Amino acid sequence: MASTRTRADCAHLTQGLTTPLPRLWAVLGLTGTFMVIEIVGGWLSGSLALLADAAHMLTDVGALGLTLLTAWIARRPANDSKTFGYLRWEILAALVNGAALFGIAGWVVLEAVQRIGHPHPIRSGLFLTVAAAGLVVNLVSLLLLHGTRSGSLNARGAYLHVMSDALGSVGALGAAAIIWSTGWTAADPIASIALSLLILIGAWRLLRESTDILLESVPGHVSMPEVQQRILAVPGVLAVHDLHVWTVVTGVVAMSGHAVVPDLDAHPGVLDGIRGEMARLGIGHVTIQLEIEDECGALREVAHPRHPEHGHLGHRH
């Protein structure tokens, strides 16, 4: 019976958090196809910006494929050994996405520095055409993923990948225009370095957020002193200790703790009061253990004789 409730709770918590798979499949197809075109175009034109963007697109293809795989895995139901299901797979994928962005940006910077000292001849006409086409493809992909940019970390990771591709296309297009009009080939590696710096900003944010979730850090919008104050303000609560607040997955914030109550009769009301206060803070998964204090000052768990389901564990949604 407990296992059934857990699976139902998990399904309720994850409702609306799934990644939009059809759109991601469309973006994966567009990105993979144009990646091949950019590799050929970069090789024929001699442009580092195009080759770097093609390598970035290769990373994107892998990241989008991983996103689709983990989104499918995350939809698998919870079971007795994985009571939260497979939600954390999306956080692992987000961590890999961020690390991949760091790696590709570093490679581009190193290659660009070498090219500034040893310029390569570039076919500016072909460079300009491929860069313009790449911008169009990336703008279409951004439009497809626009509604997911504030969703799960996985969806946001995919959006950041495509956005960095779009920025890369803008930089490549600008460099191609400069080379085509002035013949200054250093514009190509300089544009690549500027692109890498923009990519690193998004990668750092993605890595930081995914790492915080894996470390079960307190979410940025939650204040632990306020959590404690709100619990203490619930009628019947004398003290609170062992408080923990963490993010299970994007949009699912959990809290656990111990609350001290004066007597057994306050038990059901206290659970409802705490649950309501936590909901106002955006915490929807609340587990509270209630305790009473005896004459010697020692705490002991509540064991209500009439409501055993409201015993030491108050797990409410």
C-alpha positions, 0 to 999 in steps of 0.5 A, a space after each residue: 500500500 505504501 509503495 502504491 502511494 509513493 508511485 502515485 505521489 511521484 507521478 503527481 510531482 512530475 506532472 508537467 515536468 517532462 521534456 517536449 520530446 517531439 520538438 527535441 526530435 525535430 531540433 536534433 534532426 535539424 542540428 544533425 543535418 546542418 552539422 554535416 553541411 557545416 563540416 564540409 563548408 568549414 573544410 572547403 572554406 578554411 574557416 575555423 569559426 565554421 569548423 568550431 561551430 560544427 564541432 559545437 553542433 556535434 556536441 549538441 547532437 550528442 547532448 540532444 540525444 542524451 536529453 531524449 534518452 534521459 527524458 524517456 528514462 525519466 518517464 519510467 514509473 517509480 518502484 520499490 527500489 527507486 521511490 522517486 523514479 528516474 528523475 535524477 537522470 535528467 540532472 546527470 544529463 544536464 551536468 554532462 551537457 555543461 561539461 561538454 560545453 566547457 570542453 568545446 569552448 576550450 578547444 575553440 580558444 586554443 585553436 583560435 589563438 594558434 590561427 591568430 599567429 598563423 593565419 589561414 586562407 579563407 574562401 569568404 563567399 562560401 563561409 558567408 553562405 554557410 554561416 547565413 544558412 546556419 543562423 536560419 537553422 538555429 533560429 528555427 530550432 530556437 523557435 521550436 524550443 522557446 517554450 521550454 527555456 524555463 522548464 527542466 534543466 534538461 530542456 534548458 540545457 538543450 535550449 542553451 546549446 541551440 542558443 550558443 549555436 545561434 550566437 556562433 552563427 551570428 559571430 561566424 556571419 559577422 566574421 565572414 562579412 568582414 573577411 569578404 569585404 576587407 580580407 582581414 582573416 583574423 576576424 575568423 579566430 577572434 569571432 571564435 574566441 568571442 563565441 567561446 566566452 558566451 558559451 562558457 557563461 551558459 555552461 557555468 550556470 548549467 553546471 552550477 545548478 545541476 551540481 547544487 541539485 546533486 549535492 542536495 543544496 537548499 534551493 536559491 528561492 528558499 530561506 532556511 530561517 524562514 522555513 523554521 519560523 513558519 513551522 514554529 508559527 504553526 499552532 501546537 509546534 514547540 520546537 523544530 530540528 533536523 530540517 532539510 530542504 533540497 531539490 529532487 528535480 527541477 520544479 520538485 522541492 522536498 523538505 524533511 524535519 522533526 517538530 516537537 508538539 505538546 500532546 497527541 491531540 495536536 497531531 493531525 492539525 500540526 501536519 496540515 498546518 506545516 504542509 500549508 506553510 511549506 506550500 506557500 514557500 513552493 515546497 510540495 513534498 513534505 515529510 515531518 516526524 512529530 515528537 513529544 517531550 516527556 517530563 525528563 526533557 527527552 524527546 520521543 516519537 508520536 504514536 497516535 493510538 487512533 491514527 496509526 497512519 499519522 505516526 512518527 512519519 507525516 508524509 503529506 502532499 
